[in-house]
Amino acid sequence: MQNDQTNRPAQRQSFLTSLGVDIQLLTLILALIAVWIGFQIWSGGLFLSPRNLWTLTAQTAVVGIMVGGMVLVIVARQIDLGVGSVLGFTAMIMAVLQASAPMGAGIHWVLAMLIGIAVGMLIGAFNGYLSAYWGVPAFVVTLAGMLVFRNGTFSVSSFTIAPLDPTFQILGGGANGSIGALWTWIFGIAVIALVVWQTITGRSRRQKNGFSVRPMWAEALVLGVTVALILAFVIVMNSYPVPGTDTPSGIPVPTLIALAVLGYLNWMTRATRFGRYIFAIGGNPEAALLAGINVKRMMVYIFMLMGFLTAIAAAVQAARLNSATPTVGRDLELTVIAGAVIGGTVLSGGNGTILGAALGALLMSSLENGLGLVGVRTEQQKIYLGIVLLLAVLWNVISTRRKGGR
């Protein structure tokens, strides 16, 4: 009897090891499921309705676009506290430029968006340059930027700019801003095909190079669960009709943008030299420098990427709201950083995943959405979000110590 009890933990550990699932990532998934079930009960069945899940994915898009960039910044042992203010600043620039006179310049929304993206990248380059070449801590540089650009938004326009171009609104999910049932199914099937191909080729490549692989049953189980989740996502997105019609909406455009960004960043961190350099710098900057990596230039590029993603998120946010206000993006930097940390990104640098950050962003958005759905006031929502962030940091510390990290 005693031997049976002793063997059970080893068997469970062996099962998880065979699956090749990160314990921290699995814990995050279980926490997300628990939150969804809790809000489903608390809201009387409204939280998991197709309408609310469709809305939740669109709401998560803005944070999802930025959280991937924040992971790279934190992995490189830096921080960006100004993303919320930069989002508001660039969103206001895009809105003012495309709005008709006398409120704005009345230029084409594509050009207005490109100018806003250029401004975001210049701000990122400036942050990276001061941090890398002048030795000013990124905490100080971006904190100053948070103050400058938050109040700079009022200098661009001190009142709400609306409405925006109807075509521009598609980026935010408004004005028929979803891809419809057919293209949603095409997207889902394409993603499934990509996942299957990556699984097969990845397994073959690891075997050819002599690396360990999952047992076939574990590979099939992980692949089956992944495919089932993709199909469930497609079905839910097609279950919500366009308001006033019976036509399925499909995936919202902002959600599609966020998925594309996160998918690219996940591939970049795994398969490109640029991604490997970021983790090398975060693991040991001195060793990375000795290995021939231009650490200072990389820092500028990382912050430029963060500025680019922030400006893309600004376009999505302005399009979704069909307006730009001087207060848009306020406190958003806290949500983005929290999403990255909850997703397992270690604040001391060198460790983090895009998938974990995406789930962390979804968890943060689920909490905000659920608390709002059940009538919790905005100021009280921040209390709950702060508690969740603190618990996530504690969990990160405990996990790092267990792995023998600092």
C-alpha positions as CSV (number, residue, x, y, z in Angstrom):
1,M,0.0,0.0,0.0
2,Q,2.8,2.4,0.9
3,N,4.6,1.6,-2.3
4,D,1.5,2.4,-4.4
5,Q,1.2,5.8,-2.7
6,T,4.9,6.5,-3.2
7,N,4.7,5.6,-6.9
8,R,1.7,7.9,-7.7
9,P,3.6,11.2,-7.7
10,A,6.3,9.7,-9.9
11,Q,3.6,8.4,-12.3
12,R,2.0,11.8,-12.5
13,Q,5.3,13.4,-13.1
14,S,6.1,10.9,-15.8
15,F,2.8,11.6,-17.5
16,L,3.4,15.3,-17.6
17,T,7.0,14.8,-18.7
18,S,5.9,12.6,-21.5
19,L,3.5,15.2,-22.7
20,G,6.3,17.8,-22.7
21,V,3.9,20.4,-21.1
22,D,5.4,23.3,-19.1
23,I,3.9,23.1,-15.6
24,Q,3.7,26.9,-15.3
25,L,1.8,27.1,-18.7
26,L,-0.5,24.2,-17.6
27,T,-1.2,26.0,-14.3
28,L,-2.1,29.2,-16.3
29,I,-4.5,27.3,-18.5
30,L,-6.2,25.7,-15.5
31,A,-6.5,29.1,-13.8
32,L,-8.1,30.5,-17.0
33,I,-10.6,27.7,-17.1
34,A,-11.4,28.2,-13.4
35,V,-11.9,32.0,-14.0
36,W,-14.2,31.3,-17.0
37,I,-16.3,28.8,-15.0
38,G,-16.5,31.1,-12.0
39,F,-17.7,34.0,-14.1
40,Q,-20.1,31.8,-16.0
41,I,-21.8,30.9,-12.7
42,W,-21.5,34.4,-11.3
43,S,-23.0,36.0,-14.4
44,G,-25.9,33.6,-14.7
45,G,-24.6,32.0,-17.9
46,L,-23.7,35.2,-19.8
47,F,-20.0,35.0,-19.7
48,L,-19.5,31.9,-22.0
49,S,-22.2,33.0,-24.4
50,P,-21.1,33.4,-28.1
51,R,-21.7,37.1,-28.0
52,N,-19.5,37.7,-24.9
53,L,-16.8,35.4,-26.1
54,W,-16.7,37.2,-29.5
55,T,-16.5,40.5,-27.6
56,L,-13.8,39.1,-25.3
57,T,-11.6,38.2,-28.2
58,A,-11.9,41.7,-29.8
59,Q,-11.2,43.3,-26.4
60,T,-8.1,41.2,-25.9
61,A,-6.7,42.1,-29.2
62,V,-5.1,45.5,-28.1
63,V,-3.3,44.0,-25.1
64,G,-2.5,40.8,-27.2
65,I,-0.7,42.9,-29.8
66,M,1.4,44.7,-27.3
67,V,2.1,41.9,-24.8
68,G,4.3,40.0,-27.3
69,G,6.6,43.0,-27.7
70,M,6.6,43.5,-23.9
71,V,7.8,39.9,-23.5
72,L,10.8,40.7,-25.7
73,V,11.6,43.9,-23.8
74,I,11.5,42.1,-20.4
75,V,13.4,39.1,-21.7
76,A,16.2,41.5,-22.7
77,R,16.2,42.8,-19.0
78,Q,14.4,46.0,-19.8
79,I,11.0,47.5,-19.2
80,D,8.7,49.9,-21.0
81,L,6.3,51.8,-18.8
82,G,5.2,54.2,-21.5
83,V,3.3,51.9,-23.8
84,G,-0.2,53.1,-22.6
85,S,0.7,56.8,-23.1
86,V,2.4,56.1,-26.5
87,L,-0.7,54.3,-27.6
88,G,-2.9,57.3,-26.7
89,F,-0.5,59.7,-28.3
90,T,-0.2,57.8,-31.6
91,A,-4.0,57.0,-31.7
92,M,-4.7,60.7,-31.3
93,I,-2.3,61.5,-34.2
94,M,-4.0,59.0,-36.5
95,A,-7.4,60.3,-35.6
96,V,-6.6,64.0,-36.0
97,L,-4.8,63.4,-39.3
98,Q,-7.7,61.5,-40.9
99,A,-10.5,63.6,-39.4
100,S,-12.1,66.1,-41.7
101,A,-11.4,69.9,-41.2
102,P,-11.7,71.8,-39.0
103,M,-11.1,68.9,-36.5
104,G,-8.2,67.5,-38.5
105,A,-6.2,67.4,-41.7
106,G,-8.5,65.1,-43.6
107,I,-5.8,62.9,-45.2
108,H,-6.4,59.3,-46.2
109,W,-6.6,56.9,-43.2
110,V,-3.8,54.7,-44.6
111,L,-1.4,57.6,-44.6
112,A,-2.5,58.7,-41.2
113,M,-1.9,55.2,-39.8
114,L,1.5,55.0,-41.4
115,I,2.5,58.3,-39.9
116,G,1.3,57.1,-36.5
117,I,3.3,53.9,-36.8
118,A,6.4,55.9,-37.8
119,V,5.9,58.1,-34.7
120,G,5.6,55.0,-32.5
121,M,8.8,53.5,-34.0
122,L,10.7,56.8,-33.5
123,I,9.7,56.9,-29.9
124,G,10.8,53.3,-29.4
125,A,14.1,54.0,-31.1
126,F,14.7,57.1,-28.8
127,N,13.9,55.0,-25.7
128,G,16.3,52.3,-26.9
129,Y,19.0,54.7,-27.8
130,L,19.0,56.5,-24.4
131,S,19.0,53.2,-22.6
132,A,21.7,51.4,-24.7
133,Y,24.1,54.2,-25.7
134,W,23.7,56.6,-22.8
135,G,23.2,54.1,-20.0
136,V,19.9,55.7,-18.8
137,P,17.8,53.0,-17.1
138,A,14.9,52.0,-19.3
139,F,12.7,52.3,-16.2
140,V,13.5,56.1,-16.0
141,V,13.4,56.7,-19.8
142,T,10.0,55.1,-20.3
143,L,8.6,56.6,-17.0
144,A,9.5,60.0,-18.3
145,G,7.9,59.0,-21.7
146,M,4.7,58.0,-19.9
147,L,4.4,61.5,-18.4
148,V,5.4,63.3,-21.6
149,F,3.2,61.5,-24.1
150,R,0.2,61.2,-21.8
151,N,0.1,65.0,-21.5
152,G,1.4,65.3,-25.1
153,T,-1.9,63.7,-26.2
154,F,-3.8,66.7,-24.8
155,S,-1.5,68.9,-26.9
156,V,-2.4,67.1,-30.1
157,S,-6.1,67.4,-29.2
158,S,-7.8,68.2,-25.9
159,F,-11.2,66.8,-27.0
160,T,-12.5,63.6,-28.5
161,I,-12.0,63.2,-32.2
162,A,-14.9,61.3,-33.9
163,P,-16.1,59.7,-36.1
164,L,-13.3,58.1,-38.0
165,D,-13.2,56.7,-41.5
166,P,-15.6,53.8,-41.9
167,T,-12.9,51.6,-43.6
168,F,-10.5,52.4,-40.8
169,Q,-13.1,51.1,-38.3
170,I,-12.9,47.6,-39.8
171,L,-9.5,47.3,-38.0
172,G,-11.4,47.5,-34.7
173,G,-14.2,45.2,-35.6
174,G,-16.7,47.9,-36.4
175,A,-18.4,48.6,-39.7
176,N,-18.6,44.9,-40.7
177,G,-15.2,44.3,-39.1
178,S,-15.2,40.5,-39.1
179,I,-14.2,38.0,-41.8
180,G,-17.4,35.9,-42.0
181,A,-18.1,32.2,-41.6
182,L,-16.4,30.9,-44.8
183,W,-13.1,32.7,-44.2
184,T,-13.2,31.8,-40.5
185,W,-13.4,28.1,-41.5
186,I,-10.6,28.6,-44.1
187,F,-8.5,30.3,-41.4
188,G,-9.1,27.5,-38.9
189,I,-8.3,24.7,-41.4
190,A,-5.1,26.5,-42.5
191,V,-4.0,26.9,-38.9
192,I,-4.7,23.2,-38.2
193,A,-2.7,22.2,-41.3
194,L,0.1,24.4,-40.2
195,V,0.1,22.8,-36.7
196,V,0.0,19.3,-38.1
197,W,2.9,20.1,-40.5
198,Q,5.0,21.7,-37.7
199,T,4.4,18.7,-35.4
200,I,5.4,16.2,-38.1
201,T,8.5,18.1,-39.3
202,G,9.5,19.1,-35.8
203,R,9.4,15.5,-34.6
204,S,11.3,14.3,-37.6
205,R,14.0,17.0,-37.2
206,R,14.5,16.2,-33.6
207,Q,14.8,12.5,-34.3
208,K,17.3,13.1,-37.1
209,N,19.5,15.3,-34.8
210,G,19.3,12.8,-31.9
211,F,17.1,14.8,-29.6
212,S,14.4,13.3,-27.4
213,V,10.8,13.3,-28.6
214,R,7.4,12.7,-27.1
215,P,6.0,9.2,-27.2
216,M,3.6,8.8,-30.1
217,W,0.6,8.6,-27.8
218,A,1.6,11.9,-26.1
219,E,2.3,13.5,-29.5
220,A,-1.2,12.5,-30.7
221,L,-2.9,13.7,-27.5
222,V,-1.3,17.1,-27.6
223,L,-2.0,17.5,-31.3
224,G,-5.6,16.3,-30.8
225,V,-6.2,18.8,-28.0
226,T,-4.7,21.6,-30.0
227,V,-6.9,20.8,-33.1
228,A,-10.0,20.5,-30.8
229,L,-9.3,24.0,-29.4
230,I,-8.9,25.5,-32.8
231,L,-12.2,24.0,-34.0
232,A,-14.0,25.1,-30.8
233,F,-12.7,28.7,-31.5
234,V,-14.0,28.6,-35.1
235,I,-17.4,27.3,-34.0
236,V,-17.8,29.9,-31.3
237,M,-16.8,32.8,-33.6
238,N,-19.3,31.6,-36.2
239,S,-22.0,31.2,-33.5
240,Y,-22.3,34.9,-33.0
241,P,-24.4,36.5,-35.8
242,V,-23.9,40.0,-37.2
243,P,-26.3,42.2,-35.2
244,G,-29.7,42.4,-36.7
245,T,-29.1,39.4,-39.0
246,D,-28.7,35.6,-39.0
247,T,-25.3,35.8,-40.8
248,P,-22.4,34.5,-38.7
249,S,-19.8,37.1,-37.9
250,G,-16.7,35.0,-37.9
251,I,-13.4,36.1,-36.4
252,P,-13.2,39.9,-35.6
253,V,-10.5,41.6,-37.6
254,P,-8.7,42.9,-34.5
255,T,-8.5,39.3,-33.2
256,L,-7.1,38.2,-36.5
257,I,-4.4,41.0,-36.3
258,A,-3.5,40.0,-32.8
259,L,-3.2,36.3,-33.7
260,A,-1.0,37.2,-36.7
261,V,1.3,39.3,-34.6
262,L,1.6,36.7,-31.8
263,G,2.0,33.9,-34.3
264,Y,4.8,35.8,-36.0
265,L,6.6,36.7,-32.8
266,N,6.3,33.1,-31.6
267,W,8.0,31.9,-34.8
268,M,10.6,34.7,-34.7
269,T,11.7,33.9,-31.1
270,R,12.1,30.2,-32.0
271,A,13.5,30.2,-35.6
272,T,15.4,33.5,-36.2
273,R,18.8,34.8,-35.2
274,F,17.1,38.0,-34.0
275,G,14.9,36.0,-31.5
276,R,17.8,33.9,-30.3
277,Y,19.9,37.1,-29.8
278,I,17.2,38.6,-27.5
279,F,17.2,35.6,-25.2
280,A,21.0,35.5,-25.3
281,I,21.2,39.1,-24.2
282,G,18.6,38.5,-21.4
283,G,20.5,35.4,-20.2
284,N,23.9,37.0,-20.0
285,P,24.6,40.4,-21.7
286,E,28.3,40.2,-21.2
287,A,28.5,36.7,-22.7
288,A,26.3,37.9,-25.6
289,L,28.7,40.8,-26.2
290,L,31.7,38.5,-26.2
291,A,29.9,36.2,-28.7
292,G,29.8,39.1,-31.2
293,I,26.2,40.3,-30.6
294,N,25.8,44.1,-31.0
295,V,23.9,44.4,-27.7
296,K,23.4,48.2,-28.0
297,R,22.0,48.0,-31.5
298,M,19.7,45.1,-30.5
299,M,18.3,47.2,-27.6
300,V,17.3,49.9,-30.1
301,Y,15.7,47.3,-32.4
302,I,13.8,45.7,-29.5
303,F,12.3,49.1,-28.4
304,M,11.5,50.0,-32.0
305,L,9.6,46.8,-32.3
306,M,7.7,47.7,-29.1
307,G,6.9,51.1,-30.5
308,F,5.7,49.6,-33.8
309,L,3.4,47.1,-32.0
310,T,2.1,49.9,-29.7
311,A,1.2,52.0,-32.8
312,I,-0.6,49.0,-34.4
313,A,-2.5,48.5,-31.2
314,A,-3.3,52.2,-31.1
315,A,-4.9,51.9,-34.6
316,V,-7.0,48.9,-33.5
317,Q,-8.1,50.7,-30.3
318,A,-9.1,53.9,-32.1
319,A,-10.9,52.0,-34.8
320,R,-12.7,49.9,-32.3
321,L,-13.9,52.9,-30.4
322,N,-14.5,54.9,-33.6
323,S,-12.8,57.8,-31.8
324,A,-9.7,58.9,-30.0
325,T,-9.8,60.6,-26.6
326,P,-7.0,62.2,-24.6
327,T,-7.4,59.5,-22.0
328,V,-7.3,56.5,-24.3
329,G,-4.7,53.9,-23.1
330,R,-4.5,55.2,-19.6
331,D,-3.1,52.4,-17.2
332,L,-2.9,50.1,-20.2
333,E,0.9,49.6,-19.6
334,L,0.0,47.9,-16.3
335,T,-2.3,45.4,-18.0
336,V,0.3,44.7,-20.7
337,I,3.1,44.1,-18.2
338,A,0.8,42.0,-16.0
339,G,-0.2,39.9,-19.0
340,A,3.5,39.2,-19.7
341,V,4.3,38.4,-16.1
342,I,1.3,36.2,-15.6
343,G,2.3,34.4,-18.7
344,G,5.6,33.4,-17.1
345,T,8.0,36.1,-18.2
346,V,10.6,36.6,-15.5
347,L,11.2,40.3,-14.7
348,S,14.9,39.6,-14.1
349,G,15.1,38.7,-17.8
350,G,16.2,35.8,-20.0
351,N,13.0,33.8,-19.8
352,G,9.5,34.1,-21.3
353,T,7.2,32.8,-24.0
354,I,4.9,34.4,-26.4
355,L,2.2,31.7,-25.9
356,G,2.3,32.2,-22.1
357,A,2.0,36.0,-22.6
358,A,-0.9,35.5,-24.9
359,L,-2.7,33.4,-22.3
360,G,-1.8,36.0,-19.6
361,A,-3.3,38.7,-21.8
362,L,-6.5,36.6,-22.2
363,L,-6.7,36.0,-18.5
364,M,-6.4,39.8,-17.7
365,S,-9.0,40.6,-20.3
366,S,-11.3,37.8,-19.0
367,L,-11.0,39.3,-15.5
368,E,-11.9,42.8,-16.8
369,N,-14.7,41.5,-19.0
370,G,-16.1,39.3,-16.3
371,L,-16.0,41.8,-13.5
372,G,-17.6,44.4,-15.8
373,L,-20.3,41.9,-16.8
374,V,-21.3,41.2,-13.2
375,G,-21.4,45.0,-12.3
376,V,-18.1,45.5,-10.5
377,R,-17.1,49.2,-10.7
378,T,-14.0,50.1,-12.6
379,E,-12.0,51.3,-9.6
380,Q,-12.7,48.0,-7.8
381,Q,-11.7,46.0,-10.9
382,K,-8.1,47.4,-10.5
383,I,-8.0,46.0,-7.0
384,Y,-8.6,42.5,-8.2
385,L,-6.2,42.9,-11.1
386,G,-3.5,44.1,-8.8
387,I,-4.0,41.1,-6.5
388,V,-3.8,38.8,-9.6
389,L,-0.5,40.5,-10.7
390,L,1.0,40.1,-7.2
391,L,0.1,36.4,-7.1
392,A,1.6,35.9,-10.6
393,V,4.9,37.5,-9.5
394,L,5.0,35.3,-6.4
395,W,4.3,32.2,-8.6
396,N,7.1,33.3,-10.9
397,V,9.5,33.7,-8.0
398,I,8.6,30.3,-6.6
399,S,8.9,28.6,-10.0
400,T,12.3,30.2,-10.7
401,R,13.7,29.1,-7.4
402,R,12.5,25.6,-8.0
403,K,14.3,25.5,-11.3
404,G,17.4,26.8,-9.6
405,G,17.3,30.3,-11.1
406,R,18.1,33.4,-9.2
